[in-house]
Amino acid sequence: MFEAVEDLIGEHADLEKQLADPAVHADQANARKLNKRYAELTPIVGTYRSWRQTGDDIETARELAADDPDFAAEVKDLEREREELTERLRLLLVPRDPNDDKDVILEVKAGEGGEESALFAGDLLRMYLRYAERIGWKTEILDANESDLGGYKDVQVAVKAKASHEAGQGVWARMKYEGGVHRVQRVPATESQGRIHTSAAGVLVTPEAEEVEVEIGPNDLRIDVYRSSGPGGQSVNTTDSAVRITHLPTGLVVSCQNEKSQLQNKESAMRILRSRLLAAAQEAAEQEASDARRSQVRTVDRSERIRTYNFPENRISDHRVGFKAYNLDQVLDGDLDAMIQACVDADSAAKLAAAGDGS
């Protein structure tokens, strides 16, 4: 597996030369592409050099230990360090998800369970907003359809990472594991006899697409405008500010009415549409290429119930990776790191196993 690193070192050196040429930066799009690849390769090259150096240090320490037993402890320390570097390098060489640097469009929709499901959708929205706040991500609600009791029938949120973050550590790298059906078990606010009900809400996470990544022809869209409905300011129900966009080739429909301006609603709807079209195209390409290339942690199958939130026991369970914890109250307050990390680790382990099998 490490044999390929020499080629990556050569590519890294070539990229360094190109980026040092001022002429390259005249084409901003190409410069960004080269910078992104350079940032991806830098930790691999640095870790590999440390791995090689540690190997040389071990040989030197062994020679010294033959004459002076005091160096034996240093040999063990260096061997432990090399094992850690070996594992780190193996993880860095795992095939990277090309979307891991992207921001995302997060959608939460009420499912079975009526008003209780809408309230749970609101709980999930707050959980994600608080998680984003903890990490330092920016959030922007693109559109929201509130329920009568203050929950959400559906809501779309753009989640954006900090301007500077490590390569492969964008929002998608962690939030992609949230897509699926989330089930809740609790006594609903609407239940008068104290009985525990089960309901569900769906979460859809798609990488936000740049305009250049999705080609939409001028005749591919039908745009309808209509009057907004539901809670809002004085412009609601008085102007045709709501926008519905239909992508005719695929039949995808996106509606937005959150903003007072028709133009703002159209821009938000286009962002959501582009992200859905990109996700659909990527899923189709993955399916056509090979089922084996898809993640062992199934993030795409959104019909599957991925997680259960049990309020009476304060328990959170992720059914894909067997994660279970009794801190549901903290999770709903945005403490998602342990649960998401369990999915990241399972995904990495599956990819490492696949790489070891040569598949």
C-alpha positions in Angstrom: 0.0 0.0 0.0 2.9 2.3 0.8 4.6 1.8 -2.6 2.2 4.3 -4.2 3.5 7.0 -1.8 6.6 7.6 -3.9 4.4 8.6 -6.8 2.4 10.9 -4.6 5.7 12.5 -3.4 6.6 13.2 -7.0 3.1 14.7 -7.6 3.4 16.8 -4.5 6.8 18.2 -5.6 5.4 19.0 -9.1 2.4 20.8 -7.6 4.7 22.8 -5.4 6.6 24.0 -8.5 3.4 24.9 -10.4 2.0 26.9 -7.4 5.3 28.8 -7.2 4.7 30.1 -10.7 2.8 33.4 -10.7 1.3 32.6 -14.1 -0.6 29.7 -12.7 -2.6 32.0 -10.4 -4.0 33.9 -13.4 -6.5 31.1 -13.7 -8.1 31.2 -10.3 -10.2 28.0 -10.9 -7.1 26.0 -11.8 -5.1 27.5 -8.9 -7.8 26.4 -6.5 -7.8 22.9 -7.9 -4.0 22.7 -7.6 -4.1 24.1 -4.1 -6.8 21.6 -3.0 -4.8 18.6 -4.3 -1.6 20.0 -2.7 -3.3 20.3 0.6 -4.6 16.7 0.3 -1.1 15.3 -0.4 0.8 17.4 2.2 -0.2 15.3 5.3 0.5 12.1 3.4 4.0 13.2 2.4 4.8 14.6 5.8 3.7 11.4 7.6 5.6 9.2 5.2 8.8 11.1 5.7 8.4 10.7 9.5 7.7 7.0 9.0 10.9 6.6 6.9 12.9 8.6 9.4 11.6 6.6 12.4 12.7 3.4 10.6 16.2 4.7 10.3 16.2 5.9 13.9 15.2 2.4 15.0 18.1 0.8 13.2 20.5 3.3 14.8 19.0 2.7 18.3 19.3 -1.1 17.9 23.0 -0.8 17.0 23.6 1.4 20.0 21.6 -0.9 22.3 23.9 -3.8 21.3 26.7 -1.9 23.1 24.7 0.0 25.7 21.5 -1.7 27.2 20.2 1.8 28.2 19.2 2.3 24.5 16.8 -0.7 24.6 14.0 1.5 26.0 14.5 4.0 23.2 14.1 1.2 20.7 10.7 0.3 22.1 9.5 3.9 22.1 10.6 4.3 18.5 8.8 1.1 17.5 5.6 2.3 19.1 5.9 5.6 17.3 6.4 3.8 14.0 3.4 1.6 14.6 1.3 4.8 15.2 2.7 6.4 12.0 2.0 3.3 10.1 -1.6 3.3 11.1 -1.9 7.0 10.4 -0.4 6.6 7.0 -2.8 3.7 6.2 -5.7 5.9 7.1 -4.4 8.8 5.0 -4.0 6.5 2.0 -7.6 5.2 2.2 -9.5 6.4 -0.9 -10.9 9.8 -0.1 -14.5 10.8 -0.7 -14.2 13.6 -3.3 -17.0 15.6 -1.5 -15.4 15.7 1.9 -14.3 19.3 1.5 -17.8 20.5 0.5 -20.4 22.4 2.4 -23.9 20.8 2.6 -27.6 21.4 2.2 -29.3 19.7 5.2 -33.0 18.9 5.0 -35.2 17.7 7.8 -38.7 16.5 7.0 -41.5 15.3 9.3 -42.5 11.7 8.7 -45.0 9.3 10.2 -46.5 10.5 13.5 -48.2 13.7 12.5 -47.7 16.8 14.7 -45.3 14.8 17.0 -43.1 14.0 14.0 -43.0 17.8 13.2 -42.0 18.6 16.7 -39.2 15.9 16.6 -38.1 17.4 13.2 -37.7 20.7 15.1 -35.6 19.0 17.8 -33.3 17.5 15.1 -33.0 21.0 13.5 -32.0 22.5 16.8 -29.5 19.7 17.5 -27.8 20.3 14.1 -27.7 24.0 14.6 -26.1 23.6 18.0 -23.6 21.1 16.7 -22.6 23.5 13.9 -22.3 26.3 16.4 -19.9 24.1 18.6 -17.7 23.4 15.6 -17.8 27.0 14.3 -19.7 26.3 11.1 -22.1 28.9 9.7 -25.7 28.0 9.1 -28.4 29.6 6.9 -32.0 28.5 6.9 -33.0 28.5 3.2 -36.6 27.6 3.6 -38.9 26.4 6.4 -42.5 25.1 6.6 -43.5 25.3 10.3 -46.3 23.2 11.9 -49.1 24.6 14.1 -47.4 23.6 17.3 -44.0 25.1 16.5 -42.3 22.1 14.9 -41.3 21.8 11.2 -43.0 19.9 8.4 -39.8 20.5 6.4 -36.8 22.8 6.6 -33.7 23.3 4.5 -30.5 24.6 5.9 -27.1 25.5 4.3 -24.2 24.5 6.5 -20.8 26.1 5.7 -17.4 25.3 7.1 -14.8 27.9 8.2 -12.9 29.5 5.3 -9.7 27.7 6.4 -10.0 24.0 7.4 -7.9 20.9 6.9 -8.1 19.1 3.6 -10.9 16.6 3.6 -12.5 18.1 6.8 -15.4 20.0 5.3 -19.0 19.7 6.5 -19.8 16.8 4.3 -16.9 14.7 5.8 -19.0 14.4 9.0 -22.5 15.3 8.2 -22.9 12.7 5.4 -23.5 10.1 8.1 -26.7 11.9 9.2 -28.8 11.0 6.1 -31.6 8.6 6.8 -34.7 8.0 8.9 -34.4 9.1 12.6 -36.9 7.4 15.0 -38.1 8.8 18.3 -39.7 7.1 21.3 -41.3 9.4 23.8 -44.5 10.7 25.4 -45.6 13.3 22.9 -46.7 16.8 24.0 -50.1 16.0 22.4 -50.5 12.8 24.5 -52.9 13.2 27.4 -52.6 9.7 28.9 -48.8 9.5 29.2 -48.4 6.7 26.6 -45.0 6.4 24.7 -45.4 6.8 21.0 -43.0 6.1 18.2 -42.6 8.5 15.3 -40.0 9.4 12.7 -38.4 12.2 10.8 -36.2 12.1 7.7 -32.9 13.8 7.2 -31.4 14.3 3.8 -27.8 15.6 3.5 -26.4 16.6 0.1 -23.1 18.3 -0.8 -23.7 21.8 -1.9 -22.9 22.1 -5.6 -21.0 25.0 -7.3 -22.7 26.3 -10.4 -20.0 24.9 -12.6 -20.5 21.4 -11.3 -24.1 21.1 -12.5 -25.1 22.0 -16.0 -28.7 23.3 -16.1 -29.9 24.4 -19.5 -32.2 27.5 -19.9 -35.0 25.3 -21.1 -34.6 22.7 -18.3 -36.6 24.8 -15.7 -40.2 25.7 -15.2 -40.4 28.5 -12.6 -43.8 29.2 -10.9 -44.4 32.0 -8.4 -47.2 32.1 -5.9 -48.2 33.7 -2.6 -46.4 32.5 0.6 -48.4 30.8 3.2 -48.0 30.1 6.9 -46.3 32.2 9.6 -44.4 35.3 8.4 -44.2 39.1 8.1 -46.6 41.5 6.5 -45.5 40.4 3.0 -46.9 36.9 3.5 -50.1 36.2 1.6 -49.9 39.7 -0.1 -47.2 39.3 -2.8 -46.2 36.5 -5.2 -42.8 36.0 -3.5 -42.8 32.2 -3.1 -41.0 30.3 -5.9 -41.4 26.7 -7.2 -38.8 25.4 -9.6 -39.3 22.2 -11.6 -36.3 20.6 -13.3 -38.1 19.2 -16.3 -35.5 16.5 -17.3 -35.6 14.8 -13.9 -39.0 16.0 -12.5 -37.3 17.3 -9.4 -39.3 20.0 -7.7 -38.0 22.6 -5.2 -40.1 25.3 -3.4 -38.9 28.2 -1.3 -41.0 30.9 0.5 -38.9 31.8 3.5 -37.7 35.1 2.1 -39.8 38.2 1.4 -38.1 38.7 -2.0 -39.0 36.5 -5.0 -35.3 36.8 -6.1 -33.9 35.5 -2.8 -36.4 32.6 -2.8 -35.3 31.7 -6.4 -31.6 31.8 -5.4 -32.3 29.6 -2.4 -34.3 27.1 -4.5 -31.6 27.0 -7.1 -29.0 26.1 -4.4 -31.1 23.3 -3.2 -31.8 22.0 -6.7 -28.1 22.1 -7.7 -27.2 20.1 -4.6 -29.9 17.5 -5.3 -28.9 17.1 -8.9 -25.2 16.7 -8.0 -26.1 14.1 -5.4 -28.4 12.2 -7.8 -25.7 12.2 -10.5 -23.0 11.0 -8.1 -25.2 8.2 -6.7 -26.0 7.0 -10.3 -22.3 7.0 -11.2 -21.4 5.0 -8.1 -24.2 2.5 -8.7 -23.2 2.0 -12.3 -19.5 1.7 -11.6 -19.7 -0.9 -8.8 -21.7 -1.6 -5.7 -18.5 -2.5 -3.9 -17.3 1.1 -4.2 -20.1 2.3 -2.0 -19.5 2.9 1.7 -20.0 0.0 4.1 -21.7 2.5 6.3 -24.8 3.0 4.2 -25.3 6.7 4.0 -27.3 6.8 0.8 -30.1 4.4 1.6 -32.5 7.0 3.2 -35.3 4.5 3.6 -33.4 2.8 6.4 -33.9 3.8 10.0 -30.5 4.7 11.1 -31.0 5.9 14.6 -33.3 5.8 17.6 -33.8 8.5 20.2 -35.3 6.9 23.3 -36.4 9.6 25.7 -37.6 7.5 28.7 -34.2 5.8 28.9 -32.2 8.9 27.8 -30.7 6.6 25.2 -29.3 7.2 21.7 -28.6 4.3 19.4 -27.1 4.2 15.9 -28.2 0.9 14.3 -25.6 0.9 11.5 -22.5 0.7 13.7 -23.9 -0.5 17.0 -23.2 2.7 18.8 -25.2 3.3 22.0 -25.0 5.9 24.7 -27.2 7.2 27.6 -26.7 10.9 27.1 -29.6 11.8 24.7 -30.1 15.1 26.4 -26.5 16.1 25.6 -26.8 14.8 22.0 -29.9 16.9 21.4 -27.9 19.9 22.7 -25.4 19.4 19.9 -22.9 16.9 21.4 -22.8 14.7 18.3 -19.0 14.1 18.1 -18.8 10.6 19.7 -21.7 9.3 17.6 -20.5 10.7 14.3 -16.9 9.6 15.1 -18.2 6.0 15.5 -19.6 6.2 11.9 -16.3 7.7 10.6 -14.3 4.9 12.2 -16.5 2.2 10.9 -16.4 3.7 7.4 -12.5 4.0 7.6 -12.2 0.4 8.8 -14.4 -0.9 6.0 -12.3 1.0 3.4 -9.1 -0.3 4.9 -10.4 -3.8 4.8 -11.4 -3.4 1.1 -8.0 -2.0 0.3 -6.4 -4.9 2.1 -8.4 -7.3 0.0 -7.3 -5.5 -3.1 -10.9 -4.5 -4.0 
